[in-house]
Amino acid sequence: MYQLHLFDTPNAMNTALATAITANLQDAINLRSKASLAVSGGPTPVELFQILSQAQIAWNQVYITLVDERWVDKHHEDSNERLIHTHLLQNKAKDAHFISLKTIAENPYDGVDEIQTRLQQSLPLPIDALVLGMGDDGHTASLFPHAENLYKGIDMQSDRLVIDMKPLTAPHDRISLTLPVILNSRHLYLQLNGKKQQQVLEQALAGKNINDMPIRAVLHQQKLPLQIYLAQ
Ligand SMILES: O=C1O[C@H](COP(=O)(O)O)[C@@H](O)[C@H](O)[C@H]1O
């Protein structure tokens, strides 16, 4: 179940998506006095983060985490946490609470239980707004095609919030939110940019095999409407 929102430019898409997310966070603050936001890494969301960081909301009542993290040092150029600190936790959003998906453990397998506890204790659930991205291989969050742990990440009966992941198609071991957490969020977005990602989306929509393209688990579900924001 999805709705497709098409835009002529990345700036138009990011402005509209930031407006929608800000409204979700404001509604949550009005209703529950706190709000939660989970965002993706990679280069695609940078402009969205910069626009969002200027939003006029009570950021000190907002809890931000990532949908996935690469198991690298926080200062590494591939760290999603570094990206958030550089582009989102700035300006008006500098007072938001950030919940990291990284520990000092040597690998995500050894760190995953600590992160599960941290999220259970600190992150308002269900997540009010969750923004997914998509890789050219059809991964979303860090749910990667044909990875050994993929079945654990997409098990809708599981009470795990996070799993450790060893991608076969990308560098770095990872931590990822699981499909039940993603599909239990209150508002779910997929942010896509350009012709290549549009082609991958069409390929994903045309088939059913989740192992080949895990994004299909989000596109073909009936639990909540996925809002796809695509800049052509
Ligand atoms: O590795 C990752 O890649 C995906 C896609 O990112 P993109 O910027 O190439 O669209 C991202 O959603 C995920 O959070 C990130 O860790």
PDBQT file of the ligand as one rigid body, heavy atoms in Angstrom, charges set to zero:
ROOT
HETATM    1  O1  LIG A 301      23.645   2.218   3.185  1.00  0.00    +0.000 OA
HETATM    2  C1  LIG A 301      22.672   2.924   3.177  1.00  0.00    +0.000 C 
HETATM    3  O2  LIG A 301      22.042   3.170   2.011  1.00  0.00    +0.000 OA
HETATM    4  C2  LIG A 301      20.646   3.413   1.951  1.00  0.00    +0.000 C 
HETATM    5  C3  LIG A 301      20.393   4.146   0.635  1.00  0.00    +0.000 C 
HETATM    6  O3  LIG A 301      21.049   5.396   0.679  1.00  0.00    +0.000 OA
HETATM    7  P1  LIG A 301      21.110   6.385  -0.553  1.00  0.00    +0.000 P 
HETATM    8  O4  LIG A 301      21.560   7.705  -0.005  1.00  0.00    +0.000 OA
HETATM    9  O5  LIG A 301      22.075   5.804  -1.523  1.00  0.00    +0.000 OA
HETATM   10  O6  LIG A 301      19.738   6.507  -1.126  1.00  0.00    +0.000 OA
HETATM   11  C4  LIG A 301      20.173   4.194   3.161  1.00  0.00    +0.000 C 
HETATM   12  O7  LIG A 301      18.768   4.202   3.166  1.00  0.00    +0.000 OA
HETATM   13  C5  LIG A 301      20.706   3.589   4.442  1.00  0.00    +0.000 C 
HETATM   14  O8  LIG A 301      20.258   4.305   5.582  1.00  0.00    +0.000 OA
HETATM   15  C6  LIG A 301      22.201   3.624   4.393  1.00  0.00    +0.000 C 
HETATM   16  O9  LIG A 301      22.785   3.104   5.565  1.00  0.00    +0.000 OA
ENDROOT
TORSDOF 0
